[in-house]
Structure formats: C-alpha cells, structure tokens
Amino acid sequence: MRRQKQVILENITVEDYAAEGKSLAKVDGKVIFIEAAIPGDVVDVLLYKNKKDWAEGKAIRIRSYSALRSTPFCQHFGTCGGCQWQMLPYEQQLFYKQKQVTDNLQRIAKVALPPIMPIIGCTQTTQYRNKLEYTYANRNFVPDDIFRQMKARGEDTDAAINRQVGGFHAKGVFDKVVEIDVCHLQAEPSNEIRKAIGAFVIENGLSFYDIKHKHGWLRNAMVRMASTGEIMINIVLGYEEATMRKALLDSLLAQFPAITTLLYTINGKVNDSLYDLEPVTYFGNGYIIEALEDFRFKISPKSFFQTNTKQAEQLYSITRDFAELNGSQTVYDLYCGTGSIGIFVSKQAKKIIGVEVVEDAIKDAHENAVLNGIEHASFFCGDVIKICDDAFFEAHGKPDVVITDPPRAGMHEKLVLKLLDMAAPVIVYVSCNPATQARDLALLDEKYTVEKIQPVDMFPHTLHIENVVQLKLRK
C-alpha cells in the first residue's frame, strides 16, 4: 500500500476558532481546521486529513504569534493536553465559547432564537475541580520535539521513557502517561497525595501498571475534594497484595490526616472502568458530603457529580429559574443521575420524578432525598422511553416541567419524540454539547419555541461549554 505523501502548508494565517477547540483558516477557498494554534497566529500546518473542500492538521511551527496570546501558567501545557486554551486570556476564552454556542444553535438548529444571554464565567479559574483521576504507568510520555533533542545530544531516550510515572494519559498514545509535577486543576493536597502514593510504591520495589502488557500493581488514584472540606481517595490496584496494600493505605493516612474516607479497588481487568467493581472502604464511611446552597449530597466513589462545585450552583440556579416553578408543578428530571438537579429545584415544586438508567446513581438519588428531608421526590431506574408510558403518567402524573441533562451525545431521537408526546408546558434542556443540543432543538421545534438561552462556563482553559435552554409549548 503506497504511503500518502506528507502535506505541509506554510505561512497560514489563522482566522477564527471552529468547533472542538480547533482553529480555522482558508487556503484557496479550502477550509483548514488546525490544532495547537489560535486566531492571529501565522503557522506551518502538517495535514493529517486532506479532503477536496476541507482538511485537518496540526501547527508544527509558529512563524508569528497572535496578539491574543498569553503565557500559559502550567509547566505541562502542550504536553498534558488537559487545558487546551491556557494560551488565551480567560476573557477571550469566554468570547469564543459564547461564539461556539451561537454558531451551533444558528447553523444546526435553524429555529427561531431569542438573543443569547452573555456567558456566565467562573470567578475561580484554577483549582476548580472537585475530582481528579490520576494514572500510574511504567512508560513515560516524551514529546517528539524533546525526544529528537535528546537523540541529538546522545542522551538515553529509553531511560527517559521506560520509568514509573504518575499523571495523566497522554493524548492519542494509549500506553504512556504524562508525568505531572503540579496540576493546577485541584487544590492541595491533591498533588502531594499523588506523589506520596507513587513514592511509596517505588520505595518498596513494587510496580506501576504496564498499560500495554496489562500487568502491574499500582494503576490509578481518584481524589475527590468537597467544598465541605471532606476528602475521598480511592486507590486502584491491579491485584491484591494485602500486606503492602495495608502499608500503603496506613502510610497515606499518617501523612494526610485531612483524608476523611479512604478506599481501594482491585481491578484485574484490561480496562480502567470501575462500574462493575466494588471499592472497599478502608477508613471512614466510604463517601463524602458535598453542598450546593443549603442542600447536601452524598458522593460515593462511583457517583457522578458536577466536577466544578461553585459553578454547578450557577448552572442549577439558572435551571431552576428557567423552570419557572411556583410550587404547583410536577417536575420530571430526566438523566437525573444522583438526583442533584431535581433536589436543587425541589423546594419550588409539588413533586419531583427522576429517571436514570444507572442503578447506582438512583440508589444515591434516594439517599440524597432522605439526606435533605425531601419526601416529594421519587427516583426510578430504567430507560426513559420505556418507563414513561400511560400507566406511569397515571401513577405519577404528567409533567408540567421537564428538565433534561443528557450526555454529550444528546438525547436519543425516540426520547425527543417521547417529549413531544408528553407535551409538558416547559422543557429546560441542560447540555454539555451545544451541537447535539442544537440537533435536538430542531426536532423539538415541531411543538416548542426556544424562549431563553444561557451559556455557562464550567471548565476554564478547556474547549468545553455548558448551555441551558428554556423551551415552551406552542399555544
């Protein structure tokens, strides 16, 4: 099979941002989507996809820098891949996120839209995450340019790669991990805990996980830090080694007395998923308590919870405002997860009905309702399309308000049809992907008008954006 010739475009002026954090340029009428560049940069681009009308590539040389650029604050920027927009001032990030929402809704939905409200940014743009998952591996990621420099200097590249490191998976490289010194996404003692776990394993001659060959002892560590001050650690091990496992956990508790619950999980599978595994509580009660306004939420090691607590309050407050509740309505909370949105709006509702397909999440939702003394909320496990039939409506009442917060893929078309059939007077659609949200709005346009649109930034320095839309049934 003939190898395709590399195509490099030189001196390309980047004009704008496109979807998924890529920048955009035009060359002889052809649209070029570019990684690792921002509007105003002049770059050389190596194409990895080259079609008739469009191409995708990566900036391999920046000939002149955009006036928009700022200096990234993280030493791992460009290697880690986690905070793709650090080279943009935060105000500029918000500008492009607002533009992303506007472009998606106008281009894809093609429905009548009200003015889009200005994006709500974060007051805290670092150390905003309440959860991080670290990976330990026996192969270190060395970027190509550094690898070439080491080769030229005659340095031992094998030694640089084949060593035990803790950090994050390297983007596009399945078997290597980017070694992290300081991650700015979570407050201390998060970095200190990650390093202490790795240091103990190395000092005691134990192995980090070999991702390629699927063996080794230390695999992952999850750190959750609640606004209440509670800290949960779950250490994932490839196999049981009771004596050393106990020594590791005891060492961690001795070094970090702020830990309120410590768990471990034995994962002998080839993948990192914990959904079919049971974490074991070693210290504490096995969960932490998070707070949003005066509501409290129990978070267990496998729970989903919004990872930016402060901004989740903003997102949920907007959702509650858009629901226009007066105490008389039955609210259906679809994709309810652990019940956080339904519980957050519950004081203004007559009844909350939550539906979620993940059984563990529904268990947490029930417990969260009890924790907050909410007796008018019920949660059901299953597929919304199958659960919400005539008998269900007969038993629980038809919805006056539907709140839907689907995953990035958006709602299944059958669910959109079900919503049209339900014909609730108000739908509040919370989305982490404005493109799929726009697709769904186009389908809902059969019976609904879009009344309000509010973008919310949950993840500074990344390309991700949340968007809340209020829809009302046409009269």
C-alpha positions as CSV (number, residue, x, y, z in Angstrom):
1,M,0.0,0.0,0.0
2,R,1.5,3.3,-1.1
3,R,2.2,5.7,1.8
4,Q,0.5,9.0,1.4
5,K,2.9,12.0,1.0
6,Q,3.0,14.4,3.8
7,V,1.4,17.8,3.0
8,I,2.7,20.9,4.9
9,L,1.1,24.2,4.3
10,E,3.4,27.2,5.1
11,N,2.7,30.7,6.4
12,I,-1.0,30.1,7.0
13,T,-2.8,32.9,8.9
14,V,-5.3,31.5,11.4
15,E,-8.6,33.4,11.1
16,D,-11.0,32.1,13.7
17,Y,-12.0,29.3,16.1
18,A,-14.1,26.4,15.0
19,A,-15.7,23.5,16.9
20,E,-13.9,21.2,19.4
21,G,-11.2,23.8,20.1
22,K,-9.7,23.7,16.6
23,S,-8.8,26.9,14.8
24,L,-9.8,27.7,11.3
25,A,-8.0,29.1,8.2
26,K,-8.9,29.2,4.5
27,V,-6.4,28.4,1.7
28,D,-7.6,29.0,-1.9
29,G,-11.2,28.6,-0.7
30,K,-10.4,25.4,1.2
31,V,-11.2,25.3,4.9
32,I,-8.4,24.1,7.1
33,F,-9.1,23.0,10.7
34,I,-5.9,23.4,12.8
35,E,-4.8,22.1,16.2
36,A,-2.4,23.9,18.5
37,A,-3.0,27.4,17.1
38,I,-5.2,30.4,17.9
39,P,-6.6,33.2,15.7
40,G,-4.0,35.6,14.6
41,D,-1.1,33.1,14.6
42,V,0.8,32.6,11.4
43,V,1.8,28.9,11.2
44,D,3.0,26.0,9.2
45,V,0.5,23.1,9.2
46,L,1.0,19.4,8.8
47,L,-2.2,17.9,7.4
48,Y,-3.4,14.6,8.7
49,K,-6.7,14.7,6.8
50,N,-6.9,16.2,3.3
51,K,-10.2,16.2,1.5
52,K,-11.4,18.1,-1.5
53,D,-13.1,21.0,0.3
54,W,-11.6,20.8,3.8
55,A,-8.5,19.5,5.7
56,E,-7.4,18.9,9.2
57,G,-3.9,19.4,10.6
58,K,-1.6,20.4,13.4
59,A,0.5,23.6,13.7
60,I,4.1,22.3,13.6
61,R,5.7,25.7,13.5
62,I,4.5,29.2,14.6
63,R,6.1,31.8,12.4
64,S,4.5,34.7,14.3
65,Y,2.4,34.8,17.4
66,S,-1.1,36.2,17.7
67,A,-1.5,39.4,19.8
68,L,-4.2,37.5,21.6
69,R,-1.8,35.0,23.2
70,S,-1.0,35.0,26.9
71,T,1.7,32.9,28.7
72,P,0.4,29.6,30.0
73,F,0.7,29.2,33.8
74,C,1.2,25.4,33.8
75,Q,4.6,23.9,33.0
76,H,2.8,20.9,31.4
77,F,0.8,22.9,28.9
78,G,1.0,21.5,25.4
79,T,2.1,18.1,26.7
80,C,-0.6,17.1,29.1
81,G,-3.4,18.2,26.7
82,G,-5.9,18.8,29.6
83,C,-6.1,22.6,29.4
84,Q,-6.0,23.3,25.7
85,W,-6.8,27.1,26.0
86,Q,-4.3,28.3,28.6
87,M,-2.6,30.4,25.9
88,L,-5.8,32.5,25.7
89,P,-6.7,35.2,28.3
90,Y,-9.8,34.0,30.1
91,E,-12.0,36.8,28.7
92,Q,-11.0,35.7,25.2
93,Q,-11.9,32.0,26.1
94,L,-15.4,33.2,27.1
95,F,-15.8,35.1,23.9
96,Y,-15.1,32.0,21.8
97,K,-17.3,29.8,23.9
98,Q,-20.2,32.2,23.5
99,K,-19.5,32.2,19.8
100,Q,-19.4,28.4,19.8
101,V,-22.9,28.3,21.3
102,T,-24.2,30.9,18.9
103,D,-22.7,29.3,15.8
104,N,-24.1,25.8,16.7
105,L,-27.6,26.9,17.5
106,Q,-27.9,29.1,14.4
107,R,-26.2,26.7,12.0
108,I,-27.5,23.4,13.2
109,A,-30.9,24.1,14.9
110,K,-32.1,26.5,12.3
111,V,-35.0,27.6,14.5
112,A,-36.2,31.0,15.8
113,L,-33.9,32.0,18.6
114,P,-34.1,34.8,21.2
115,P,-31.0,36.9,22.0
116,I,-28.4,34.6,23.6
117,M,-27.5,35.9,27.1
118,P,-23.9,36.7,27.9
119,I,-21.9,33.7,29.1
120,I,-21.5,33.2,32.8
121,G,-17.8,32.7,33.5
122,C,-16.0,31.3,36.6
123,T,-14.7,33.5,39.3
124,Q,-12.2,30.8,40.1
125,T,-10.3,29.6,37.0
126,T,-7.7,27.3,38.7
127,Q,-8.2,24.6,41.4
128,Y,-11.9,24.5,40.5
129,R,-12.3,20.7,40.1
130,N,-13.6,18.6,43.0
131,K,-12.5,15.3,41.3
132,L,-9.3,14.2,39.5
133,E,-8.3,10.7,38.4
134,Y,-4.5,10.0,38.2
135,T,-2.9,7.2,36.2
136,Y,0.3,5.4,37.1
137,A,2.3,3.6,34.4
138,N,5.7,2.2,33.6
139,R,6.1,4.2,30.4
140,N,6.7,8.0,30.4
141,F,5.5,10.1,27.5
142,V,8.2,12.2,25.9
143,P,7.0,14.7,23.2
144,D,8.5,14.3,19.7
145,D,10.5,17.5,19.8
146,I,12.1,16.7,23.2
147,F,12.8,13.2,22.0
148,R,14.6,14.5,18.9
149,Q,16.6,16.9,21.1
150,M,17.6,14.1,23.4
151,K,18.7,11.9,20.5
152,A,20.8,14.8,19.1
153,R,22.5,15.2,22.4
154,G,23.2,11.5,22.7
155,E,21.0,11.1,25.8
156,D,19.4,7.8,26.8
157,T,15.9,8.0,25.4
158,D,15.0,4.5,26.6
159,A,15.7,5.5,30.2
160,A,13.5,8.6,29.8
161,I,10.6,6.6,28.5
162,N,10.8,3.3,30.5
163,R,10.3,4.5,34.0
164,Q,7.5,4.7,36.6
165,V,5.4,7.8,36.4
166,G,2.2,9.2,37.8
167,G,0.0,11.7,36.0
168,F,-2.5,11.7,33.1
169,H,-2.9,9.6,30.0
170,A,-1.0,11.1,27.0
171,K,-3.4,12.3,24.3
172,G,-3.5,9.8,21.4
173,V,-1.0,7.5,23.0
174,F,-2.6,4.6,24.8
175,D,0.3,3.1,26.7
176,K,2.2,6.2,28.0
177,V,1.5,8.7,30.8
178,V,2.5,12.3,31.1
179,E,4.4,12.7,34.4
180,I,2.8,15.6,36.3
181,D,4.6,17.7,38.8
182,V,1.9,20.2,39.7
183,C,-1.6,20.1,38.3
184,H,-3.5,23.4,38.8
185,L,-7.0,21.9,38.4
186,Q,-7.4,20.8,42.0
187,A,-6.3,22.3,45.3
188,E,-3.6,20.7,47.5
189,P,-3.1,18.1,49.0
190,S,-4.1,16.6,45.6
191,N,-0.6,16.7,44.0
192,E,1.0,15.8,47.3
193,I,-1.2,12.7,47.6
194,R,-0.5,11.6,44.1
195,K,3.3,11.8,44.6
196,A,3.1,10.1,48.0
197,I,1.3,7.1,46.6
198,G,3.9,6.8,43.8
199,A,6.9,7.3,46.1
200,F,5.7,4.5,48.5
201,V,5.3,2.0,45.6
202,I,8.7,2.9,44.2
203,E,10.5,2.8,47.6
204,N,9.0,-0.6,48.3
205,G,10.0,-2.1,45.0
206,L,6.5,-2.6,43.7
207,S,5.4,-2.0,40.1
208,F,3.4,0.7,38.4
209,Y,0.9,-0.7,35.8
210,D,2.1,-1.8,32.4
211,I,-0.8,-0.5,30.2
212,K,0.5,-2.2,27.0
213,H,1.0,-5.7,28.5
214,K,-1.7,-5.4,31.2
215,H,0.1,-6.2,34.4
216,G,1.5,-4.4,37.4
217,W,0.3,-3.3,40.9
218,L,-0.5,0.4,41.1
219,R,-3.0,1.6,38.4
220,N,-5.0,4.7,39.4
221,A,-5.9,7.0,42.2
222,M,-9.1,9.1,42.4
223,V,-9.1,12.3,44.5
224,R,-12.4,13.9,45.4
225,M,-12.3,17.1,47.5
226,A,-15.7,18.6,48.6
227,S,-16.4,22.2,49.4
228,T,-17.3,20.9,52.9
229,G,-13.6,20.1,53.4
230,E,-14.1,16.3,53.2
231,I,-11.6,14.3,51.1
232,M,-12.0,10.9,49.5
233,I,-9.2,8.8,48.0
234,N,-9.8,5.6,46.0
235,I,-6.6,3.7,45.0
236,V,-7.0,1.2,42.2
237,L,-4.6,-1.8,42.3
238,G,-4.1,-4.5,39.6
239,Y,-4.1,-7.3,42.1
240,E,-4.4,-8.0,45.9
241,E,-1.2,-7.8,47.9
242,A,-2.7,-7.5,51.4
243,T,0.4,-6.6,53.4
244,M,1.7,-3.9,51.1
245,R,-1.7,-2.6,50.3
246,K,-2.3,-2.1,54.1
247,A,1.1,-0.5,54.5
248,L,0.4,1.9,51.6
249,L,-3.0,2.9,53.0
250,D,-1.7,3.4,56.5
251,S,1.2,5.5,55.2
252,L,-1.2,7.7,53.3
253,L,-3.5,8.2,56.4
254,A,-0.4,9.1,58.5
255,Q,0.8,11.6,56.0
256,F,-2.5,13.2,55.2
257,P,-4.8,13.3,58.3
258,A,-7.2,15.5,56.3
259,I,-8.4,12.4,54.4
260,T,-11.9,11.6,55.6
261,T,-12.5,8.4,53.7
262,L,-10.0,6.1,52.1
263,L,-10.9,3.2,49.7
264,Y,-9.2,0.7,47.5
265,T,-10.4,-1.2,44.5
266,I,-8.8,-4.3,43.0
267,N,-9.1,-4.2,39.2
268,G,-7.6,-7.2,37.4
269,K,-9.4,-6.3,34.1
270,V,-7.8,-4.9,31.0
271,N,-9.8,-1.7,31.1
272,D,-10.0,1.0,33.8
273,S,-13.8,1.1,34.2
274,L,-14.9,0.7,37.8
275,Y,-18.7,0.3,37.1
276,D,-18.7,-3.4,37.6
277,L,-16.3,-3.4,40.6
278,E,-16.9,-2.6,44.2
279,P,-14.5,-0.3,46.0
280,V,-13.6,-1.4,49.6
281,T,-13.8,1.1,52.4
282,Y,-10.6,1.0,54.4
283,F,-11.1,4.2,56.5
284,G,-14.1,6.5,57.1
285,N,-17.6,5.9,55.9
286,G,-16.9,5.3,52.2
287,Y,-18.4,8.5,50.9
288,I,-18.1,12.3,51.3
289,I,-20.7,15.0,51.6
290,E,-20.9,17.9,49.1
291,A,-23.0,21.0,49.5
292,L,-24.9,23.2,46.9
293,E,-26.6,26.1,48.6
294,D,-28.2,24.5,51.7
295,F,-28.6,21.1,50.0
296,R,-26.2,18.2,50.9
297,F,-25.3,15.4,48.6
298,K,-23.7,12.0,49.4
299,I,-21.0,11.2,46.9
300,S,-19.7,7.6,46.8
301,P,-16.7,6.6,44.8
302,K,-18.7,5.7,41.6
303,S,-21.1,8.6,41.8
304,F,-21.4,11.2,39.1
305,F,-21.4,14.7,40.4
306,Q,-20.7,18.0,38.6
307,T,-16.9,18.4,38.9
308,N,-17.0,22.2,39.5
309,T,-19.0,22.7,42.6
310,K,-19.1,26.5,42.7
311,Q,-20.2,26.7,39.0
312,A,-22.7,23.9,39.5
313,E,-24.6,26.2,41.8
314,Q,-24.8,28.7,39.0
315,L,-25.9,26.1,36.4
316,Y,-28.6,24.7,38.7
317,S,-29.8,28.2,39.7
318,I,-30.3,29.0,36.1
319,T,-32.1,25.7,35.5
320,R,-34.4,26.4,38.5
321,D,-35.1,30.0,37.2
322,F,-35.9,28.7,33.7
323,A,-38.3,26.0,35.1
324,E,-40.5,28.9,36.4
325,L,-41.7,26.9,39.4
326,N,-44.4,28.1,41.7
327,G,-45.0,25.1,44.0
328,S,-47.8,23.5,41.9
329,Q,-45.8,21.7,39.2
330,T,-44.8,18.1,38.7
331,V,-41.2,18.1,37.5
332,Y,-39.6,15.2,35.6
333,D,-35.8,15.2,35.9
334,L,-34.5,13.1,33.0
335,Y,-31.0,11.7,33.1
336,C,-31.2,12.6,36.8
337,G,-28.0,10.9,37.9
338,T,-27.8,11.2,41.7
339,G,-30.8,13.5,41.7
340,S,-28.8,16.7,42.2
341,I,-30.9,18.9,39.8
342,G,-34.2,17.6,41.0
343,I,-33.3,18.0,44.6
344,F,-31.9,21.5,43.9
345,V,-35.3,22.7,42.5
346,S,-37.5,20.7,44.8
347,K,-38.5,23.5,47.2
348,Q,-40.4,25.2,44.4
349,A,-42.0,22.0,43.0
350,K,-45.0,20.0,44.1
351,K,-43.4,16.7,43.0
352,I,-40.1,15.5,41.6
353,I,-39.9,12.4,39.4
354,G,-36.3,11.4,38.5
355,V,-35.4,8.8,35.8
356,E,-31.9,7.4,35.2
357,V,-30.6,4.3,33.6
358,V,-27.6,3.8,36.1
359,E,-28.8,1.8,39.1
360,D,-26.0,3.0,41.5
361,A,-27.0,6.6,40.7
362,I,-30.6,6.0,41.5
363,K,-29.6,4.5,44.8
364,D,-27.6,7.7,45.6
365,A,-30.6,9.8,44.5
366,H,-32.9,8.1,47.0
367,E,-30.3,8.6,49.8
368,N,-29.8,12.2,48.8
369,A,-33.5,12.9,49.0
370,V,-33.6,11.4,52.5
371,L,-30.4,13.3,53.5
372,N,-32.2,16.6,52.6
373,G,-35.6,15.6,54.1
374,I,-37.3,15.7,50.7
375,E,-40.4,13.5,50.8
376,H,-42.0,14.6,47.5
377,A,-39.2,13.2,45.2
378,S,-39.2,9.7,43.7
379,F,-36.5,8.2,41.5
380,F,-36.8,5.4,39.0
381,C,-34.1,3.3,37.3
382,G,-34.5,2.5,33.6
383,D,-34.8,3.8,30.1
384,V,-37.0,7.0,29.9
385,I,-38.5,5.8,26.7
386,K,-39.7,2.6,28.3
387,I,-40.6,3.9,31.7
388,C,-42.7,7.0,30.7
389,D,-45.8,5.2,29.4
390,D,-49.5,5.9,30.1
391,A,-49.5,3.7,33.2
392,F,-46.5,5.7,34.6
393,F,-48.3,9.0,33.9
394,E,-51.4,7.6,35.6
395,A,-49.5,6.7,38.7
396,H,-47.2,9.8,39.0
397,G,-48.9,12.5,36.9
398,K,-47.9,14.0,33.6
399,P,-45.0,16.5,33.8
400,D,-45.6,20.2,34.0
401,V,-41.9,20.8,33.6
402,V,-39.3,18.5,32.1
403,I,-35.6,19.0,32.9
404,T,-33.3,17.0,30.7
405,D,-29.5,16.9,31.1
406,P,-28.2,14.2,28.7
407,P,-24.6,13.1,28.0
408,R,-22.6,14.7,25.1
409,A,-24.3,12.6,22.5
410,G,-27.6,14.4,23.3
411,M,-31.0,12.8,23.5
412,H,-32.0,9.7,21.6
413,E,-34.4,10.6,18.8
414,K,-37.0,8.3,20.5
415,L,-36.7,10.4,23.6
416,V,-37.3,13.6,21.7
417,L,-40.4,12.0,20.2
418,K,-41.5,11.0,23.7
419,L,-41.0,14.6,24.9
420,L,-43.2,15.8,22.0
421,D,-45.8,13.2,23.1
422,M,-45.6,14.3,26.8
423,A,-46.2,17.9,25.7
424,A,-45.1,19.4,29.0
425,P,-45.6,23.2,29.0
426,V,-41.9,23.9,29.8
427,I,-38.7,22.0,29.0
428,V,-35.4,23.0,30.4
429,Y,-32.5,21.5,28.4
430,V,-29.1,21.4,30.1
431,S,-26.4,20.5,27.7
432,C,-22.6,19.9,27.7
433,N,-22.6,19.8,23.9
434,P,-24.3,22.7,22.1
435,A,-24.0,20.9,18.7
436,T,-26.1,17.9,19.8
437,Q,-28.4,20.2,21.8
438,A,-29.0,22.2,18.6
439,R,-29.9,19.0,16.7
440,D,-32.5,18.1,19.3
441,L,-33.9,21.7,19.3
442,A,-34.6,21.3,15.6
443,L,-36.7,18.2,16.3
444,L,-38.5,19.8,19.3
445,D,-39.4,22.8,17.1
446,E,-42.4,20.8,16.0
447,K,-44.2,21.8,19.2
448,Y,-41.8,24.1,21.1
449,T,-40.3,27.6,20.9
450,V,-36.9,28.5,22.3
451,E,-37.5,31.3,24.9
452,K,-34.2,31.6,26.7
453,I,-30.6,30.6,26.2
454,Q,-27.8,30.9,28.8
455,P,-24.3,29.6,28.2
456,V,-22.3,28.7,31.4
457,D,-18.6,28.0,31.5
458,M,-17.8,25.1,33.9
459,F,-14.3,24.3,32.7
460,P,-11.9,27.3,32.3
461,H,-8.9,26.7,29.9
462,T,-10.7,23.9,28.1
463,L,-12.9,24.0,25.0
464,H,-16.0,22.6,26.9
465,I,-19.1,24.7,27.4
466,E,-22.5,24.1,29.1
467,N,-25.7,25.7,27.7
468,V,-29.1,25.9,29.3
469,V,-32.2,26.4,27.0
470,Q,-35.8,27.1,28.0
471,L,-38.5,25.8,25.7
472,K,-42.2,26.4,25.9
473,L,-45.1,24.6,24.3
474,R,-46.6,26.4,21.4
475,K,-50.2,27.6,22.2
